[in-house]
Amino acid sequence: MEEAVFSPPIDEGRWVRQGRRSLESEHILRQVAYIDFIPTIFQVPKTLKERKPDAYTPQTLGLGPYHHLRPDLHRTHQKKLAQISLFQDRDEDSPKTQFFSQEAFKRVRDIEPLIRVQYDKYLDLEGSTLECIFLLDSFFLLDFLGLYKENTDASNLNQGHKEVVKDVLMLENQIPHEALEEVGKEIGLFSPKRHTSTQMLYTRLFYYFCKAHSPLKVSERACIEPLGRHHLLSFMYYSIISNRPLTPEEEKMEDPEAMGMTTRWRIEFPLCELRLGGPSMHPFLTPAVAVSANNRKQERKTRAISRRIIPSVTGLSKKHGVDFRVLEPDEGIGNIRFTRHLEGENPTIHLPEITFRFDSEVILRNLLAYEAAEGGREPIIALGRYVDLMVDLLQTAQDVAMLRLRGIVKGDTVSDGEIAEIFRGIGKSGAKPSTLSASSKVVEEVQSMAVESKKCRAW
């Protein structure tokens, strides 16, 4: 049995006080019928961390109660305080924003019970400590997301920025959306006077960030309606697995591009006025001490051993004449398919485009950890089954090169051999979904084709 966070055994008096506050919370009393008490922020199992520790443990930046108080990350805590100070001093002609006012603390205090239920472990911390953590970290994340525009190119970011991105997307480093919304209101980012709503946290701030960094394309409908509200990683996950062509009914709705233009204009002005995504972020974007270069070697020794079910890309191509095609941009992992018996065409596996950048391995690993930890929410385990398929298909650099030629694999900063190694290092999920995914269907159909081919050769 794993121990509670920070100070086992738990402080019983604190535990009782927290329970009483939950019972007295207006938010809990008002929303108890609508609250999903399933946690959304999890500690990654040790078995996963042992394979690739730096993919799950923040290296430069701690966000939220699991990592904010780590002594080795204390420097970033000081930077966050300086960030707040710079924000408060942004305009000499206007009164300073009292960010640590009683009203600011009350905003977070009122939603403390809602925040606590988001975490899978008991948080043995005083309420006042949590309030301070979420005020600082929520402001940091809003300021950081303000750096992103509609067409931000992740390949142009400096090394310090890249280090922050990887930490921001780690499962244990997520910030609940309730805290982000309340702090956004406190600083005036989401305000009736500015005609901005909390919806823009998702349709603009989350969306532009995910569009820049997601290895797989995110759904355009995510810029109209939130597809995963819990936190930033959740938003990216649901935007990936929900990428599919619009139905005729959805096409009749307001044009996503036009909606995006309206949202962008509304949010850009307050971001600029509040100077979010500006000079206050510079201290965080300075490259930190480099992480040990031995991690890749360690991963090769500890990676999971995955049993192959179907041949690799080169094997399918040479032995069975299978071709590979990239799906349309508005098609995602739910549209993966295997086509056969089409006149004049070879058997073909249709796969979504995937782009490998500096952060792709960390993102994929944490998305998979999130999907696995959520358990019953998504019975298909869509992303896990997609990765299982890619583990089989991409055994060597030659396999990756073939998919790169067909526009399925993209990215210039990661070599073909490294991409194959990434999938082998991640390994297969081993989970048994209650519903068959598109990727699982492709595996079954390819297996069937291979069996038929073997029988024909026997004749």
Phi, psi and omega per residue, in radians:
M1 nan 2.271 -3.085
E2 -1.365 2.602 -3.114
E3 -1.411 2.767 3.104
A4 -1.190 2.783 -3.095
V5 -1.196 2.328 2.937
F6 1.424 -1.024 -2.968
S7 -2.462 1.167 3.070
P8 -1.262 2.566 -0.153
P9 -1.217 2.819 -2.999
I10 -1.190 2.710 3.037
D11 -1.369 1.870 -3.028
E12 -1.137 -0.670 3.120
G13 -1.081 -0.740 3.113
R14 -1.124 -0.708 -3.138
W15 -1.051 -0.744 3.133
V16 -1.156 -0.765 -3.131
R17 -1.076 -0.693 3.134
Q18 -1.151 -0.671 3.102
G19 -1.117 -0.721 3.116
R20 -1.119 -0.723 3.133
R21 -1.108 -0.639 3.123
S22 -1.114 -0.734 -3.141
L23 -1.174 -0.518 -3.111
E24 -1.584 -0.147 -3.060
S25 -1.180 2.218 3.097
E26 -1.105 -0.640 -3.140
H27 -1.099 -0.759 3.135
I28 -1.136 -0.826 -3.112
L29 -1.094 -0.647 -3.071
R30 -1.382 -0.507 -2.993
Q31 -2.056 0.169 -3.019
V32 -0.974 -0.572 -3.133
A33 -1.260 -0.297 -3.060
Y34 -1.928 -0.115 -3.073
I35 -1.341 2.292 3.025
D36 -1.636 1.922 -3.045
F37 -1.477 0.154 3.039
I38 -1.366 2.217 -3.128
P39 -1.120 2.715 -3.128
T40 -2.183 -0.143 3.116
I41 -2.136 2.135 -2.946
F42 -2.196 2.664 2.924
Q43 -1.437 2.297 -3.085
V44 -1.257 2.341 3.131
P45 -0.980 2.562 -3.120
K46 -1.049 -0.569 -3.126
T47 -1.070 -0.608 3.088
L48 -1.330 -0.751 -3.110
K49 -1.084 -0.585 -3.116
E50 -1.141 -0.511 -3.133
R51 -1.275 -0.662 -3.068
K52 -2.663 1.347 -3.015
P53 -0.964 -0.774 -3.043
D54 -1.292 -0.104 3.093
A55 -1.448 -0.298 -3.074
Y56 -2.115 -0.308 -3.112
T57 -1.883 2.074 -3.121
P58 -0.925 2.383 -3.077
Q59 -1.728 -0.487 -3.073
T60 -2.272 -0.318 -2.961
L61 -2.475 2.148 3.074
G62 -1.804 2.201 3.106
L63 -2.131 2.318 3.115
G64 1.416 3.079 -2.986
P65 -1.189 -0.392 -3.108
Y66 -1.258 -0.486 -3.035
H67 -2.347 -0.214 -3.076
H68 -1.017 -0.662 -3.021
L69 -1.566 0.119 3.114
R70 -1.121 2.219 -3.119
P71 -1.018 -0.609 -3.095
D72 -1.257 -0.201 3.109
L73 -1.911 0.303 -3.071
H74 -1.082 -0.525 -3.128
R75 -1.023 -0.679 -3.127
T76 -1.250 -0.463 3.047
H77 -1.096 -0.756 3.112
Q78 -1.112 -0.666 3.109
K79 -1.134 -0.631 3.124
K80 -1.137 -0.695 3.095
L81 -1.113 -0.723 3.105
A82 -1.145 -0.611 3.114
Q83 -1.086 -0.773 3.100
I84 -1.096 -0.760 -3.131
S85 -1.065 -0.754 3.128
L86 -1.130 -0.670 3.109
F87 -1.100 -0.727 -3.115
Q88 -1.231 -0.440 -3.124
D89 -1.703 0.253 -2.967
R90 -1.138 -0.460 -3.062
D91 -2.437 1.905 -3.081
E92 -1.172 -0.391 -3.085
D93 -1.474 -0.184 -3.114
S94 -2.036 2.722 3.136
P95 -1.071 2.534 3.119
K96 -1.159 2.479 3.048
T97 -1.325 2.081 3.129
Q98 -1.452 1.435 -3.016
F99 -1.133 -0.570 3.128
F100 -1.733 0.635 3.086
S101 -1.283 2.901 3.105
Q102 -1.061 -0.600 3.137
E103 -1.136 -0.697 3.128
A104 -1.113 -0.786 3.119
F105 -1.125 -0.643 -3.126
K106 -1.128 -0.641 3.125
R107 -0.986 -0.799 -3.124
V108 -1.326 -0.639 3.141
R109 -1.061 -0.676 -3.106
D110 -1.132 -0.495 -3.110
I111 -1.852 0.173 -3.111
E112 -0.947 -0.800 3.119
P113 -1.068 -0.641 3.116
L114 -1.162 -0.610 3.131
I115 -1.236 -0.751 -3.089
R116 -1.061 -0.645 -3.096
V117 -1.240 -0.188 3.119
Q118 -1.312 -0.341 -3.055
Y119 -1.713 2.488 -3.069
D120 -1.413 -0.203 3.111
K121 -2.031 2.602 3.071
Y122 -1.126 2.275 -3.132
L123 -1.664 1.738 -3.095
D124 -1.464 1.115 -3.125
L125 -2.293 2.553 3.070
E126 -1.116 2.640 3.122
G127 -1.021 -0.677 -3.128
S128 -1.132 -0.579 3.093
T129 -1.174 -0.788 3.117
L130 -1.088 -0.703 3.133
E131 -1.014 -0.789 -3.132
C132 -1.150 -0.745 3.133
I133 -1.034 -0.829 -3.052
F134 -1.314 -0.515 3.029
L135 -1.111 -0.849 -3.125
L136 -1.137 -0.863 -3.017
D137 -1.290 -0.588 3.090
S138 -1.172 -0.739 3.098
F139 -1.097 -0.778 3.121
F140 -0.971 -0.835 -3.055
L141 -1.157 -0.704 3.091
L142 -1.092 -0.738 3.113
D143 -1.112 -0.761 -3.136
F144 -1.125 -0.788 3.134
L145 -1.134 -0.447 3.096
G146 -1.137 -0.241 3.086
L147 -1.230 -0.351 -2.968
Y148 -1.609 2.361 3.070
K149 -1.957 3.124 -3.069
E150 -1.047 -0.663 -3.057
N151 -2.021 0.586 3.092
T152 -1.042 2.268 -3.138
D153 -1.754 1.958 -3.075
A154 -1.087 -0.445 -3.109
S155 -1.228 -0.286 -3.105
N156 -1.634 0.035 -3.101
L157 -1.323 2.602 3.097
N158 -1.364 2.973 -3.013
Q159 -1.089 -0.697 3.121
G160 -1.074 -0.732 3.104
H161 -1.078 -0.731 -3.121
K162 -1.091 -0.670 3.124
E163 -1.123 -0.707 3.141
V164 -1.148 -0.718 -3.118
V165 -0.980 -0.827 -3.104
K166 -1.087 -0.713 3.123
D167 -1.191 -0.673 -3.113
V168 -1.088 -0.516 -3.072
L169 -1.699 0.148 3.097
M170 -1.364 2.466 -3.045
L171 -1.000 -0.747 -3.096
E172 -1.280 -0.157 -3.067
N173 -1.829 0.220 -3.070
Q174 -1.356 2.608 3.106
I175 -1.962 2.199 -3.141
P176 -1.015 2.503 -3.082
H177 -1.092 -0.513 -3.141
E178 -1.036 -0.717 -3.140
A179 -1.178 -0.724 3.132
L180 -1.108 -0.723 3.138
E181 -1.107 -0.795 -3.087
E182 -1.175 -0.715 3.116
V183 -1.210 -0.621 3.063
G184 -1.058 -0.662 3.073
K185 -1.193 -0.711 -3.092
E186 -1.068 -0.680 -3.105
I187 -1.569 -0.031 3.088
G188 1.524 0.177 3.105
L189 -1.232 -0.728 3.066
F190 -1.856 1.813 -2.987
S191 -2.609 2.376 3.056
P192 -1.002 -0.582 3.140
K193 -1.123 -0.554 3.141
R194 -1.695 0.045 -3.138
H195 1.039 0.621 3.087
T196 -2.074 2.470 -3.133
S197 -2.098 2.936 3.112
T198 -1.129 -0.325 3.084
Q199 -0.988 -0.523 -3.079
M200 -1.276 -0.272 3.003
L201 -1.006 -0.653 -3.082
Y202 -1.600 -0.892 -3.004
T203 -1.310 -0.202 3.089
R204 -2.156 -1.120 -3.031
L205 -1.113 -0.934 3.100
F206 -1.114 -0.769 -3.018
Y207 -1.115 -0.817 -3.114
Y208 -1.132 -0.664 3.105
F209 -1.122 -0.843 -3.114
C210 -1.146 -0.633 3.104
K211 -1.072 -0.619 -3.117
A212 -1.355 -0.524 -2.960
H213 -2.029 -0.297 -3.087
S214 -1.142 2.280 3.094
P215 -1.112 -0.624 3.095
L216 -1.815 2.601 -3.087
K217 -1.112 2.455 3.104
V218 -1.671 2.667 -3.102
S219 -1.163 2.379 3.097
E220 -1.175 -0.402 3.134
R221 -1.179 -0.248 3.112
A222 -1.180 -0.329 3.099
C223 -1.508 -0.013 3.087
I224 -1.905 -0.798 -3.126
E225 -2.387 2.429 3.136
P226 -1.106 2.326 -3.140
L227 -1.782 -0.179 3.092
G228 -2.822 1.852 -2.957
R229 -1.569 -0.305 -2.906
H230 -0.983 -0.836 -3.125
H231 -2.923 -3.118 -3.034
L232 -1.077 -0.797 -3.137
L233 -1.134 -0.671 3.089
S234 -1.079 -0.747 3.122
F235 -1.058 -0.778 3.128
M236 -1.103 -0.756 -3.116
Y237 -1.033 -0.911 -3.088
Y238 -1.245 -0.467 3.070
S239 -1.240 -0.490 3.089
I240 -1.327 -0.921 -3.042
I241 -1.287 -0.237 3.133
S242 -1.680 0.061 -3.127
N243 -1.279 1.917 3.141
R244 -2.718 2.824 3.119
P245 -1.062 2.584 3.099
L246 -1.194 2.506 3.028
T247 -1.345 2.837 3.098
P248 -0.957 -0.632 3.136
E249 -1.172 -0.698 -3.135
E250 -1.213 -0.564 3.126
E251 -1.154 -0.429 3.129
K252 -1.345 -0.272 3.124
M253 -1.243 3.074 -3.119
E254 -1.010 2.424 -3.114
D255 -1.013 2.166 -3.113
P256 -0.990 -0.671 -3.110
E257 -1.163 -0.733 3.124
A258 -1.158 -0.707 3.099
M259 -1.084 -0.701 3.118
G260 -1.092 -0.685 3.127
M261 -1.084 -0.773 -3.136
T262 -1.108 -0.812 -3.140
T263 -1.088 -0.734 -3.102
R264 -1.085 -0.770 -3.125
W265 -1.105 -0.720 -3.091
R266 -1.169 -0.641 -3.059
I267 -1.536 -0.518 -3.089
E268 -1.095 -0.682 -3.085
F269 -1.110 -0.914 3.124
P270 -1.136 -0.571 3.080
L271 -1.061 -0.766 3.135
C272 -1.197 -0.756 -3.108
E273 -1.110 -0.678 3.138
L274 -1.504 -0.097 -3.127
R275 1.036 0.657 3.035
L276 -1.426 2.546 -3.081
G277 1.294 0.424 -3.094
G278 -2.084 -2.423 -3.042
P279 -1.000 -0.521 -3.089
S280 -1.143 -0.277 3.132
M281 -1.534 -0.249 -3.032
H282 -0.971 -0.742 -3.140
P283 -1.051 -0.485 -3.120
F284 -1.404 -0.336 -3.041
L285 -1.671 0.133 3.048
T286 -1.444 2.212 -3.091
P287 -0.934 2.341 3.105
A288 -1.582 -3.094 3.121
V289 -1.090 2.333 -3.080
A290 -1.107 2.509 3.079
V291 -1.336 2.650 -3.111
S292 -0.917 2.416 -3.135
A293 -1.435 0.017 -3.085
N294 -1.525 -0.040 -3.052
N295 -1.099 -0.672 -3.121
R296 -1.113 -0.737 3.127
K297 -1.114 -0.707 3.133
Q298 -1.110 -0.682 -3.110
E299 -1.126 -0.667 -3.134
R300 -1.063 -0.549 -3.122
K301 -1.371 -0.495 -2.992
T302 -1.944 0.065 -3.076
R303 -1.143 2.726 -3.125
A304 -1.220 2.520 3.060
I305 -1.597 2.017 -3.056
S306 -1.928 2.253 3.104
R307 -1.383 2.184 -3.135
R308 -1.304 2.431 -3.139
I309 -1.858 -0.630 3.119
I310 -2.212 2.808 3.124
P311 -1.140 2.889 3.101
S312 -1.321 3.102 3.132
V313 -0.983 -0.856 -3.117
T314 -1.165 -0.644 3.117
G315 -1.127 -0.789 3.119
L316 -1.132 -0.662 -3.119
S317 -1.191 -0.798 -3.064
K318 -1.349 -0.746 -3.046
K319 -1.484 -0.541 -3.014
H320 -2.162 0.022 3.114
G321 1.157 0.450 -3.109
V322 -1.346 2.353 3.076
D323 -1.839 2.942 -3.133
F324 -2.336 2.364 -3.138
R325 -2.329 2.595 3.124
V326 -1.478 2.441 3.093
L327 -1.260 2.896 3.051
E328 -1.170 2.715 -3.105
P329 -0.994 -0.525 -3.126
D330 -1.584 0.245 3.065
E331 -1.988 2.463 -3.090
G332 -2.193 -2.714 -3.052
I333 -1.156 -0.336 3.068
G334 -1.320 -0.186 -3.128
N335 -1.856 0.102 3.075
I336 -1.034 2.375 -3.096
R337 -2.700 2.849 3.100
F338 -2.157 2.103 -3.120
T339 -1.915 2.386 3.132
R340 -2.380 2.899 3.007
H341 1.045 0.437 3.031
L342 -1.543 2.271 -3.040
E343 -1.018 2.224 3.083
G344 1.363 0.125 -3.118
E345 -2.228 2.570 3.041
N346 -1.326 2.774 2.993
P347 -0.961 2.424 -3.007
T348 -2.384 2.333 3.002
I349 -1.765 2.172 -3.113
H350 -1.760 2.103 -3.060
L351 -2.190 2.629 3.105
P352 -1.323 2.721 3.063
E353 -1.196 2.384 3.066
I354 -2.293 2.290 -3.089
T355 -1.959 2.209 3.129
F356 -1.748 2.177 3.098
R357 -2.217 -2.958 -3.122
F358 -1.057 -0.483 -3.016
D359 -1.880 0.018 -2.951
S360 -1.134 -0.704 -3.135
E361 -1.121 -0.790 3.124
V362 -1.056 -0.752 -3.122
I363 -1.131 -0.842 -3.140
L364 -1.032 -0.786 -3.116
R365 -1.093 -0.720 -3.113
N366 -1.321 -0.572 3.026
L367 -1.100 -0.740 3.118
L368 -1.153 -0.700 3.105
A369 -1.113 -0.690 3.109
Y370 -1.132 -0.800 -3.139
E371 -1.065 -0.775 -3.131
A372 -1.158 -0.693 -3.098
A373 -1.218 -0.565 -3.124
E374 -1.196 -0.431 3.052
G375 1.095 -1.886 -2.971
G376 -1.248 -0.171 -3.088
R377 -1.116 -0.750 -3.094
E378 -2.134 1.593 -3.065
P379 -1.127 -0.309 -3.089
I380 -1.377 -0.455 -3.037
I381 0.889 0.948 -2.976
A382 -1.056 -0.811 -3.087
L383 -1.223 -0.711 3.121
G384 -1.059 -0.719 3.134
R385 -1.224 -0.590 3.066
Y386 -1.103 -0.805 3.132
V387 -1.121 -0.681 3.071
D388 -0.984 -0.760 3.118
L389 -1.092 -0.776 -3.110
M390 -1.196 -0.548 3.077
V391 -1.064 -0.731 3.098
D392 -1.192 -0.748 -3.035
L393 -1.269 -0.645 -3.013
L394 -1.862 1.399 3.139
Q395 -1.588 -0.497 -3.083
T396 -2.381 2.978 3.083
A397 -1.074 -0.568 3.131
Q398 -1.124 -0.668 3.093
D399 -1.080 -0.792 3.137
V400 -1.104 -0.730 -3.120
A401 -1.053 -0.677 3.129
M402 -1.119 -0.727 3.122
L403 -1.262 -0.517 3.085
R404 -1.148 -0.699 3.117
L405 -1.087 -0.492 -3.120
R406 -1.647 0.131 3.068
G407 1.366 0.211 -3.134
I408 -1.489 -0.730 3.086
V409 -1.806 2.287 3.131
K410 -2.326 2.934 3.126
G411 2.011 2.225 -3.069
D412 -1.727 -0.190 -3.028
T413 -1.596 -0.172 3.132
V414 -2.131 2.218 -3.080
S415 -1.294 2.868 3.129
D416 -1.066 -0.726 3.118
G417 -1.112 -0.682 3.125
E418 -1.163 -0.650 3.126
I419 -1.131 -0.777 3.091
A420 -1.060 -0.704 3.133
E421 -1.153 -0.638 3.107
I422 -1.052 -0.839 -3.125
F423 -1.165 -0.704 3.105
R424 -1.128 -0.643 3.125
G425 -1.171 -0.679 3.101
I426 -1.159 -0.768 3.139
G427 1.282 -3.055 -3.087
K428 -1.619 2.680 -3.040
S429 -1.244 -0.679 -3.107
G430 1.365 -0.065 -3.140
A431 -1.340 2.692 3.129
K432 -2.001 1.715 -3.111
P433 -1.209 2.630 3.123
S434 -1.418 -0.267 3.130
T435 -2.241 2.408 -3.095
L436 -1.283 2.227 3.124
S437 -1.526 2.959 3.103
A438 -1.068 -0.708 3.138
S439 -1.127 -0.708 3.125
S440 -1.131 -0.657 3.104
K441 -1.108 -0.701 3.110
V442 -1.077 -0.763 3.131
V443 -1.040 -0.801 3.139
E444 -1.079 -0.742 -3.109
E445 -1.209 -0.651 3.096
V446 -1.183 -0.701 3.077
Q447 -1.054 -0.765 3.122
S448 -1.061 -0.745 3.119
M449 -1.087 -0.736 -3.126
A450 -1.121 -0.689 3.113
V451 -1.135 -0.781 3.117
E452 -1.064 -0.730 -3.138
S453 -1.118 -0.676 3.138
K454 -1.154 -0.683 3.119
K455 -1.143 -0.703 3.140
C456 -1.112 -0.708 3.130
R457 -1.169 -0.574 3.122
A458 -1.133 -0.601 3.099
W459 -1.178 nan nan
